[in-house]
Amino acid sequence: MAKIVIGLVSGSLAVLGDGIDSATDVIISIVMIFTARVINRPPSRKYVFGYEKAESIATKILSLMIFYAGIQMLISSVQRIFSTAEKEMPGTIALYVTVFSIIGKLGLALYQSRQGKKIHSSMLIANAKNMRNDVIISVGVLLGLFFTFILKLPILDSVTGLVISLFIIKSSVTIFIEANVELMDGVKDVSIYAKIFEAVDRIPEVSNPHRVRSRPIGSLYMIALDIEVDGNMTLNEAHSLAEEVEKSIKDSVERVYDIIVHVEPKGKCHAEEKFGIDKRML
């Protein structure tokens, strides 16, 4: 809020834009707190997989809010650049508030990054990246103000505001697209499938892993796959091999919550599968 006020008082559109971007961070933090409460609810009969995906829904909503702020900033910057009214130099207080902003954001970014990696929270890690982007924005604002005062060209402040608005819009689009991956049961790191096939190959009695599916629920993975074994095995022997496959995958892939292994007799003819992948698709 301080930067928004200072931006309005000093007449700096760049600082105002940086303040709007910081305001979105405050909103993100509030939503993160609310979302954390929803995520921690136990599974119910309606949501048997729990409420982990509330994080992705919240992220999508936030991306739209950030996009709106960026568009408003873009419109204001363009209007200021092409305005025929005399442009005034921003106040020097804008420089000081920007320096303090850079220091504070950098500290928050480092803290959230460490905590996110420690507890495997994709929401915290994403917000840490957003904070690092904010530091870049604030440094850009500082440079814009510096050259504005040195060259005595107030239009540079408006140009800096325009660049910042485009950066905010780009960030919102990136966040929106990344949120789609989990909502559509996709995985951001597709190398997980190579690890699964390698894990199955370590069990000599098991062959032809196929129809492999993986989806994230929060920071955890749910994995399902089909394997083939000797059709003359007893049920106990086949079950034992399935357990070996599960253990091998968990040793290779981090943060696995559950694995479903469907055992089939070796050489069985398979119809064309709609979902999942096999080795040919790597």
C-alpha positions in Angstrom: 0.0 0.0 0.0 2.9 2.4 0.8 4.2 2.2 -2.8 0.7 2.8 -4.2 0.4 5.9 -2.0 3.9 7.1 -2.8 3.3 6.5 -6.5 0.2 8.7 -6.4 1.8 11.4 -4.3 5.1 11.5 -6.2 3.4 11.2 -9.6 5.4 8.2 -10.6 3.5 5.8 -12.7 6.4 3.2 -12.5 6.2 3.2 -8.7 2.4 3.0 -8.8 2.7 -0.1 -11.1 5.2 -1.7 -8.8 2.8 -1.0 -5.9 -0.1 -2.6 -7.7 2.1 -5.7 -8.4 3.0 -5.8 -4.6 -0.7 -5.5 -3.7 -1.4 -8.6 -5.7 1.3 -10.3 -3.6 -0.6 -9.4 -0.5 -3.8 -10.8 -2.0 -1.9 -14.0 -2.9 -0.7 -14.4 0.6 -4.2 -14.0 2.0 -5.6 -16.6 -0.5 -2.7 -18.9 0.4 -3.7 -18.9 4.0 -7.3 -19.6 3.2 -6.4 -22.3 0.6 -4.1 -24.0 3.2 -7.1 -24.4 5.5 -9.1 -26.0 2.7 -6.3 -28.3 1.6 -5.9 -29.6 5.2 -9.5 -30.8 5.3 -9.8 -34.6 5.5 -11.3 -36.5 2.5 -15.1 -36.8 2.4 -17.5 -39.1 0.6 -17.8 -36.4 -2.2 -14.1 -35.7 -2.4 -12.4 -39.0 -1.7 -9.1 -37.7 -2.9 -9.2 -34.8 -0.5 -9.0 -31.1 -1.3 -5.5 -30.7 -2.5 -6.5 -29.3 -5.9 -8.0 -26.3 -4.3 -4.5 -24.9 -4.6 -4.7 -25.0 -8.4 -8.2 -23.5 -8.5 -7.0 -20.6 -6.2 -3.9 -20.1 -8.5 -6.1 -19.8 -11.5 -8.3 -17.1 -9.8 -5.2 -15.3 -8.7 -3.8 -15.3 -12.3 -6.9 -13.6 -13.5 -6.6 -10.9 -10.8 -3.0 -10.3 -11.7 -3.9 -10.1 -15.4 -6.6 -7.5 -14.6 -4.1 -5.4 -12.6 -1.6 -5.6 -15.5 -4.2 -4.5 -18.1 -5.2 -1.5 -16.0 -1.6 -0.5 -15.6 -1.1 -0.9 -19.4 -4.0 1.4 -20.2 -2.8 4.0 -17.7 0.7 3.9 -19.1 -0.4 4.3 -22.7 -2.7 7.1 -21.8 0.1 8.9 -19.9 2.6 8.5 -22.8 0.3 9.9 -25.5 -1.3 12.6 -23.2 -0.7 16.1 -24.4 -0.7 17.5 -20.9 2.6 18.6 -19.5 4.4 15.8 -17.7 5.8 16.5 -14.2 8.9 14.9 -12.7 8.2 12.3 -10.0 9.2 13.1 -6.5 12.6 11.8 -5.1 10.7 9.9 -2.4 9.8 7.4 -5.1 13.5 6.3 -5.2 13.8 5.6 -1.5 10.6 3.5 -1.3 11.7 1.5 -4.3 15.1 0.7 -2.7 13.4 -0.5 0.6 11.0 -2.6 -1.5 13.8 -4.4 -3.3 15.4 -5.4 0.0 12.2 -6.6 1.6 11.1 -8.6 -1.5 14.4 -10.3 -1.9 14.3 -11.5 1.7 10.8 -12.8 1.4 11.7 -14.6 -1.9 14.6 -16.4 -0.3 12.6 -17.4 2.8 9.6 -18.7 0.8 11.9 -20.6 -1.6 13.6 -22.4 1.3 10.4 -23.2 3.1 8.7 -24.4 -0.1 11.5 -26.8 -0.9 11.6 -28.0 2.7 7.9 -29.0 2.9 7.5 -29.7 -0.9 4.9 -27.0 -1.3 4.3 -26.0 -4.9 2.3 -23.0 -3.8 5.1 -21.6 -1.8 7.7 -22.3 -4.4 5.6 -20.6 -7.1 5.1 -17.6 -4.9 8.8 -17.4 -4.2 9.4 -17.3 -8.0 6.7 -14.6 -8.2 8.6 -12.6 -5.5 11.8 -12.9 -7.5 10.0 -11.5 -10.5 8.8 -8.6 -8.3 12.5 -7.9 -7.4 13.3 -7.7 -11.1 10.3 -5.3 -11.6 11.5 -3.1 -8.7 15.0 -3.0 -10.0 13.6 -1.9 -13.4 11.6 0.8 -11.6 14.7 2.0 -9.8 16.6 2.2 -13.1 13.7 4.0 -14.8 13.5 6.6 -12.0 17.3 7.0 -12.1 17.4 7.8 -15.8 14.3 10.0 -15.4 16.1 12.2 -12.9 19.4 12.1 -14.7 18.0 12.9 -18.2 15.1 15.1 -16.9 12.6 13.2 -19.1 9.5 12.3 -17.1 8.2 10.3 -20.1 10.7 7.6 -19.2 8.7 7.0 -16.0 5.6 6.3 -18.1 7.6 4.0 -20.5 8.9 2.1 -17.4 5.3 1.7 -16.2 4.4 0.3 -19.7 7.2 -2.3 -19.6 6.2 -3.3 -16.0 2.5 -3.8 -17.1 3.6 -6.1 -19.9 5.7 -8.1 -17.5 2.8 -8.4 -15.1 0.5 -9.6 -17.9 3.1 -12.2 -19.0 3.5 -13.5 -15.5 -0.3 -13.9 -15.1 -0.6 -15.8 -18.4 2.3 -18.1 -17.3 0.7 -18.8 -13.9 -2.7 -19.5 -15.6 -1.1 -22.0 -18.0 0.8 -23.8 -15.3 -2.3 -24.2 -13.2 -3.9 -26.0 -16.1 -1.4 -28.9 -15.8 -2.6 -30.2 -12.5 -6.3 -29.4 -13.1 -6.0 -31.6 -16.2 -4.2 -34.4 -14.3 -1.0 -33.7 -16.1 2.6 -33.7 -14.7 5.0 -30.9 -15.0 8.0 -33.2 -15.0 7.4 -35.9 -17.6 10.7 -37.6 -16.8 8.7 -39.4 -14.1 7.6 -41.9 -16.7 11.1 -42.9 -17.6 11.8 -43.5 -13.9 8.7 -45.7 -13.6 9.7 -47.9 -16.6 13.3 -48.2 -15.3 12.0 -49.2 -11.9 9.8 -51.9 -13.4 12.7 -53.2 -15.6 14.6 -53.9 -12.4 12.2 -56.8 -11.6 13.2 -59.7 -14.0 9.9 -61.6 -13.7 7.9 -58.6 -14.8 7.5 -57.5 -18.5 5.7 -55.1 -20.7 4.7 -52.2 -18.4 1.9 -50.3 -20.1 -1.1 -48.0 -19.6 1.1 -46.1 -17.2 -0.7 -43.1 -15.6 0.5 -40.5 -13.2 -1.3 -37.5 -11.7 -0.4 -35.0 -9.0 -2.6 -34.4 -6.0 -1.0 -31.5 -4.2 2.7 -32.3 -3.9 2.1 -36.1 -4.1 1.8 -38.5 -7.0 -0.8 -41.1 -7.7 0.5 -43.8 -10.1 -1.3 -46.6 -11.9 0.1 -49.1 -14.4 -0.4 -52.6 -15.9 2.3 -55.3 -16.0 2.6 -58.8 -17.4 3.8 -61.9 -15.5 3.8 -65.6 -16.1 0.2 -66.7 -16.4 1.0 -70.0 -14.5 1.9 -68.2 -11.3 -0.2 -68.5 -8.2 -2.1 -65.5 -7.0 0.3 -65.1 -4.1 3.3 -65.1 -6.4 1.8 -62.5 -8.7 0.8 -60.3 -5.7 4.3 -60.5 -4.4 5.7 -59.3 -7.7 3.2 -56.4 -7.8 4.5 -55.4 -4.3 8.1 -55.5 -5.6 7.1 -53.2 -8.5 5.5 -50.8 -6.0 8.6 -50.7 -3.9 10.9 -50.3 -6.8 8.9 -47.3 -8.1 8.8 -45.7 -4.7 12.6 -46.0 -4.5 12.9 -44.2 -7.8 10.2 -41.5 -7.6 9.9 -39.1 -4.7 6.6 -38.2 -3.0 4.5 -41.1 -4.2 1.3 -41.4 -2.3 -0.2 -44.6 -3.8 0.5 -47.0 -6.7 -2.0 -49.3 -8.3 -0.6 -52.2 -10.2 -2.8 -54.3 -12.4 -1.3 -57.8 -13.1 -2.0 -59.5 -16.4 -0.8 -62.9 -17.9 2.1 -62.5 -20.3 1.3 -62.3 -24.0 -2.2 -61.1 -23.6 -3.6 -59.2 -26.5 -4.3 -55.6 -25.7 -6.9 -53.4 -27.4 -5.9 -49.8 -28.2 -5.7 -48.0 -24.9 -7.2 -44.5 -24.7 -5.3 -43.4 -21.5 -1.8 -43.9 -20.3 1.5 -44.5 -22.0 4.0 -47.2 -22.8 7.7 -47.3 -23.6 7.1 -46.5 -27.3 5.7 -43.0 -26.3 8.9 -41.9 -24.4 
